[in-house]
Amino acid sequence: MGAPKNAATRDRLIDSARFLFWERGYAGTSMSELLAHAEVNSGSFYHFFDSKEALLRAVLEQYIELLRPVVVNPAFSASPRPLERIFAILAGYRESILTTKCTFGCPLGRLALEVGPENAPAHKLIAQNFQGWIEAVRECLVAMKPSLPRGTDLDALATFILVTMEGGVMLSRSYRSVDPFDRAVEQLREHFRLLLAAAKTKKAR
């Protein structure tokens, strides 16, 4: 009986931290707020984590685990077409912007800016999260490779798509409007249109 209860307590701490770090920021979340939100005492906390930084690492590890089932797989199931799968991922972020009345911010982007550069373990996990996102998008680009211009740098293009998403989310939060995100995504569509048109032109010659 003890093990499941312990696991539930640990999960509650991680879930509370994930929510509070997103809502208030890592630095803006106090230990007392964490304990109150998770409904645990300090003894229970230190049974699982030796510090707030250790809890942050657990949150970041959970984000890595959730990337596929929560972000990637639903988008991929929306369309069999690789390009539309990419835009389905972006549409998921747009929905989050709208449902939060433009207060949504990518939790990883926020942590990347907020967590001090000296916290190397946390930044390593943040980078792993971003890399997982890039690799998921790259899968779509690999499937599109025959339709793209020869020599297209798929890693750079996947990174560019991530930067488009992160920048669009950040601007929409600041402007309290989805318009910056929409404009960024529209420019990305235009970029793909030009790439695909260029590849067709070269093949026709």
C-alpha positions in Angstrom: 0.0 0.0 0.0 2.9 2.4 0.8 4.5 2.4 -2.7 1.4 3.5 -4.6 0.7 6.3 -2.0 4.3 7.4 -2.3 4.1 7.5 -6.1 0.9 9.5 -5.9 2.5 12.0 -3.6 5.5 12.4 -5.8 3.3 12.8 -8.9 1.3 15.4 -7.1 4.4 17.4 -6.4 5.5 17.3 -10.0 2.1 18.2 -11.3 1.8 21.1 -8.9 5.3 22.3 -9.9 4.6 22.0 -13.6 1.4 24.2 -13.2 2.9 26.8 -10.8 6.2 27.1 -12.8 4.1 27.8 -15.9 1.7 30.2 -14.2 4.0 32.1 -11.9 7.5 31.2 -13.1 10.2 29.1 -11.3 11.5 32.0 -9.2 8.0 33.3 -8.5 6.9 30.0 -7.0 7.7 29.6 -3.3 8.2 26.4 -1.5 5.2 27.1 0.7 3.0 27.6 -2.4 4.3 24.3 -3.9 3.5 22.4 -0.7 0.0 24.0 -0.4 -0.9 23.3 -4.0 0.3 19.7 -3.8 -1.3 19.3 -0.3 1.9 17.8 1.2 4.2 18.7 4.0 7.9 19.6 3.8 8.8 16.1 5.2 7.0 14.5 2.2 8.7 16.9 -0.2 12.2 16.1 1.1 11.5 12.4 1.0 11.4 12.7 -2.8 13.4 15.8 -3.7 16.5 17.3 -2.0 15.8 20.8 -3.4 13.5 22.9 -5.6 16.0 22.5 -8.4 15.7 18.7 -8.1 11.9 19.1 -8.5 12.5 21.4 -11.5 14.6 18.6 -13.1 11.7 16.1 -12.5 9.3 18.5 -14.2 11.6 18.9 -17.2 12.0 15.1 -17.5 8.2 14.8 -17.4 7.9 17.3 -20.3 10.2 15.0 -22.3 7.9 12.1 -21.6 4.8 14.0 -22.4 6.0 15.5 -25.7 4.9 12.6 -27.9 1.6 11.7 -26.3 0.4 15.2 -25.6 1.8 17.3 -28.4 3.1 15.2 -31.3 0.8 12.2 -31.6 -2.5 14.2 -31.6 -1.1 16.5 -34.3 0.2 13.6 -36.4 -3.2 11.8 -36.2 -4.9 14.9 -37.6 -3.4 14.4 -41.1 -1.4 11.8 -43.1 0.3 14.6 -45.0 3.7 15.5 -43.5 3.5 19.3 -44.0 0.0 19.4 -42.5 1.2 17.5 -39.5 3.7 20.3 -38.9 1.0 22.9 -39.1 -1.2 20.8 -36.9 1.4 21.0 -34.1 1.4 24.7 -34.5 -2.4 24.8 -34.5 -2.3 23.1 -31.1 -0.3 26.1 -29.7 -2.7 28.5 -31.4 -5.6 26.8 -29.6 -3.7 27.2 -26.3 -3.3 30.9 -27.0 -7.0 31.3 -27.7 -8.3 29.3 -24.8 -6.1 31.2 -22.3 -7.1 34.6 -23.8 -3.6 35.1 -25.1 -1.9 34.6 -21.7 -0.4 31.3 -22.8 3.4 31.0 -22.8 5.4 28.0 -23.7 6.5 26.6 -20.4 9.9 25.5 -21.7 10.5 28.9 -23.3 9.7 30.6 -20.1 12.0 28.3 -18.1 14.8 28.7 -20.7 14.8 32.5 -20.1 14.2 32.4 -16.4 16.5 29.7 -15.0 19.9 31.0 -14.4 22.7 30.0 -16.9 24.7 28.4 -14.0 21.9 25.8 -13.6 23.5 23.5 -16.3 21.5 20.4 -15.5 18.2 22.2 -16.0 19.3 23.8 -19.2 20.5 20.5 -20.5 17.0 19.1 -19.9 15.4 22.1 -21.5 17.6 21.6 -24.6 16.6 17.9 -24.7 13.0 19.0 -24.7 13.5 21.4 -27.6 15.6 18.8 -29.4 12.7 16.3 -29.1 10.4 18.8 -30.6 12.8 19.5 -33.5 13.2 15.8 -34.1 9.5 15.2 -34.3 9.2 18.0 -36.9 12.2 16.7 -38.7 10.4 13.4 -39.2 7.8 15.2 -41.3 10.6 17.0 -43.3 12.3 13.7 -44.0 9.0 12.4 -45.5 8.9 15.6 -47.5 12.5 15.4 -48.7 11.7 14.4 -52.3 9.5 17.5 -52.7 12.1 19.9 -51.2 15.0 21.5 -53.0 18.1 19.3 -53.1 20.5 20.2 -50.3 17.8 21.6 -47.9 19.1 21.5 -44.4 16.4 19.6 -42.6 17.9 20.2 -39.1 18.1 24.0 -39.7 14.5 24.0 -41.2 13.1 22.1 -38.2 14.9 24.5 -35.8 13.5 27.5 -37.8 10.0 26.1 -37.3 10.6 25.8 -33.5 11.8 29.4 -33.4 8.7 30.5 -35.4 6.5 28.8 -32.8 8.3 30.1 -29.8 8.5 33.6 -31.1 4.9 33.7 -32.2 3.7 32.5 -28.8 5.9 35.1 -27.0 4.6 37.9 -29.1 1.0 36.9 -28.8 1.4 36.8 -25.0 2.9 40.3 -25.0 0.5 41.8 -27.5 -2.5 39.9 -25.9 -3.5 39.0 -29.4 -3.2 35.8 -31.6 -2.3 38.0 -34.6 1.5 37.9 -34.2 1.3 34.1 -34.0 -0.9 33.9 -37.1 1.4 36.2 -39.1 4.4 34.1 -38.2 2.7 30.9 -39.2 1.5 32.4 -42.4 5.0 33.4 -43.3 6.2 29.9 -42.5 3.5 28.6 -44.9 4.8 31.0 -47.6 8.3 29.8 -47.0 7.2 26.2 -47.6 5.3 27.3 -50.7 8.4 28.9 -52.1 10.6 25.9 -51.2 8.2 23.4 -52.9 7.7 25.7 -55.9 11.5 26.0 -56.3 11.9 22.2 -56.2 9.2 21.7 -58.9 10.8 24.3 -61.1 14.2 22.5 -60.9 12.7 19.2 -61.7 10.8 20.6 -64.7 14.1 21.8 -66.3 
